[in-house]
Amino acid sequence: MTTRTIDVHALLRKYEDVAGRAQQLAFPVRDIGLQKKHLEDTLAIHDELRAAKLGAIAARRSDLADRLLGFQAVARALAEELRMWVAMREGDPHGAWCALVVAQQHAHL
């Protein structure tokens, strides 16, 4: 996939929708079924952003690749935050802690 074969603006609009929804669901009182479903959606947009970033690198568009890396990092941080809440609600404090650490690592990129 290259930057010529994807619509970057459409991808970023999709990212904004997914990221906004992830932020709405990142609370312990939200439905765990919705959190699990949106965790999958957030990981999927992360993968799409990664593919677009690799396309930008191949096209020697470092400016675009850098921006996509930032969006990719935030998507992963949001996914891990959702994973943390799911793990906590499922009684897995170790899994929740690991997800929190990964979320923080990606949020600091």
C-alpha positions in Angstrom: 0.0 0.0 0.0 1.4 3.4 -0.9 0.3 6.9 -0.3 -0.9 7.0 -3.9 -3.3 4.1 -3.4 -4.9 5.3 -0.1 -6.9 8.4 0.7 -5.0 9.8 3.6 -7.7 12.3 4.5 -10.4 9.6 4.6 -8.0 7.5 6.8 -7.5 10.4 9.2 -11.3 11.0 9.4 -11.7 7.4 10.3 -9.0 7.6 12.9 -10.7 10.6 14.5 -14.0 8.7 14.7 -12.3 5.6 16.2 -10.1 7.6 18.6 -13.1 9.7 19.8 -15.2 6.6 20.5 -12.3 5.0 22.3 -12.0 8.0 24.6 -15.7 7.8 25.3 -15.4 4.1 26.3 -12.2 4.4 28.4 -14.1 4.4 31.7 -14.8 1.5 34.0 -18.5 2.0 34.0 -18.9 1.6 30.2 -20.2 -1.7 28.8 -17.5 -4.3 28.6 -18.9 -5.7 25.4 -18.6 -2.3 23.7 -15.1 -1.9 25.1 -14.0 -5.2 23.6 -15.6 -4.5 20.2 -14.0 -1.1 20.1 -10.7 -2.4 21.2 -10.7 -4.5 18.0 -11.7 -1.4 15.9 -8.9 0.6 17.5 -6.3 -2.0 16.8 -7.6 -2.2 13.2 -7.1 1.5 12.6 -3.7 1.2 14.2 -2.8 -1.4 11.6 -4.2 0.8 8.8 -2.1 3.7 10.0 1.0 1.5 10.1 0.4 0.4 6.5 -0.1 4.0 5.4 3.1 5.0 7.2 5.0 2.3 5.5 3.6 3.5 2.2 4.7 7.0 3.0 8.2 5.8 3.8 8.4 3.9 0.5 7.2 7.0 -1.3 9.9 9.0 0.5 7.3 11.2 2.2 9.0 11.6 5.6 6.7 14.4 6.6 3.6 12.3 6.1 5.3 9.2 7.7 6.1 11.2 10.8 2.5 12.4 11.2 1.2 8.9 10.6 3.6 7.6 13.3 2.1 10.0 15.8 -1.5 8.9 15.0 -0.4 5.3 15.1 1.1 5.8 18.6 -2.0 7.4 19.9 -4.2 4.7 18.4 -2.1 2.1 20.2 -2.2 4.0 23.4 -6.0 4.2 23.3 -6.3 0.5 22.4 -4.1 -0.4 25.4 -6.2 1.9 27.7 -9.3 0.0 26.6 -7.5 -3.3 27.1 -6.6 -2.2 30.6 -10.2 -1.5 31.5 -11.3 -4.8 30.1 -8.6 -6.7 32.0 -9.5 -4.9 35.3 -13.2 -5.8 34.9 -12.3 -9.4 34.1 -10.3 -9.6 37.3 -6.9 -9.6 35.6 -4.8 -7.0 37.4 -1.5 -8.2 35.9 -2.9 -7.9 32.4 -4.3 -4.4 33.3 -0.9 -3.3 34.6 0.8 -4.5 31.4 -1.7 -2.7 29.2 -1.2 0.5 31.2 2.6 0.3 30.8 2.2 -0.2 27.0 -0.3 2.6 26.8 2.1 5.0 28.5 5.0 3.9 26.3 3.0 4.7 23.2 1.5 7.9 24.6 5.1 9.2 25.2 6.3 8.6 21.6 
